[in-house]
Amino acid sequence: MTKPAIPILDLKPQIQELWPQFQAAFERVMASGHFILGPEVQAFEREAAEYLGVGHAIGLNSGTDALYIALRSLGIGPGDEVITSPFTFFATAEAISHVGATPVFVDIQEGTFNLDPVLLEAAITRRTKAIIPVHLFGRPCDMDRILALAEAHSLKVVEDCAQSFGATWQGRQTGSMGDFGCFSFFPTKNLSAFGDGGMLVTNDARLADEARMLRAHGSRKKYHNEVIGYNSRLDEMHAAMLRIKLPWIDVWNGKRREISQEYLNRLKSMTGLVLPAMVEGHVFHQFTIRVLDGRRDAVQKNLQAAGIGTMVYYPVPVHRLRVYQESHAAASCPVAESSAEEVLSLPIWPELKDQGCLEKIIEALRDALA
Ligand SMILES: *Cc1c(COP(=O)(O)O)cnc(C)c1O
């Protein structure tokens, strides 16, 4: 396959724009000789906590570890059930299985791609310990209803914010509302490092202390290990780079919203598509449409031939993946299943419009649908 003329994501303009700052940060860290959990990580944790309006931030080496360490810190393990979405990246469920708990998949809401709060209530059992809402594609979940249910049933809430840095629900940052918020700085996310990285946030000092202990081999004091933990630390170099990007996140997310609005204006007259809604606080990590009438794969192929990169997030709902298909054979999530057959994510990154790509994408899509 040849590389598309317009990729689904182009990180180069952002890197070029901030190149001198990145270079200075690189030199600063190299000169310091300090590479893991040093002053840059501490400063980034402080700055990120302030931006998100939370008491504590803990830098980790991935979003997957953030989910996993959150569940461990909450004491969730074998015999416990954790409810989550079947329409997410595999890591959400993987973290639940990794701590020995059982993932319970509740279908998504038509139109939001997020957990359906009505179905959520019906799935709560005596074994349910936590809910992991995923703010998929940067669209905040209905946190009022999820938090109310959690409160009524004494459940923990771990927000999967891997795709939603800077997204808000009624003015509150995603990640700041649950017991824990889990972020990923994987290179494709809205706020990204130059490799793997992640972060946990919480307002609970005891939970923050527990998570810090787990990230460093289960030790509060070096060489005095208390429990079996992990090696999951954010590197100084990544933290230094993230500190340069953090002040830009609102500008970048604003541009993603502008581009999405333009997509919506231009695509609304095309038939056979379902478009995402422009809602308050949505940061459009992805601009994901649904292509109806079984035409998704053909449309994607036509776009590929026209040099437009797209992706299918996600082609198989989690409960139908090989790893879970036997244990979760009884799970029925028809909206997630039909979404997997219809979704198509179009190119989006903050500078896409400035580079004059939007017009070409719209035209190619019109031709692909014809
Ligand atoms: C990316 C992602 C993760 C995992 O983050 P990593 O940093 O890649 O480990 C978890 N959940 C969702 C929804 C994601 O998109």
The ligand as a Gaussian input file, in Angstrom:
#p B3LYP/6-31G(d) Opt

LIG

0 1
 C       -4.751000       4.594000      23.733000
 C       -5.778000       4.065000      24.616000
 C       -5.477000       3.347000      25.781000
 C       -4.091000       2.868000      26.113000
 O       -3.121000       3.857000      26.216000
 P       -1.590000       3.459000      25.947000
 O       -0.850000       4.687000      26.387000
 O       -1.431000       3.172000      24.500000
 O       -1.256000       2.294000      26.803000
 C       -6.508000       2.987000      26.615000
 N       -7.790000       3.278000      26.319000
 C       -8.123000       3.953000      25.205000
 C       -9.555000       4.274000      24.953000
 C       -7.137000       4.356000      24.307000
 O       -7.479000       5.008000      23.192000

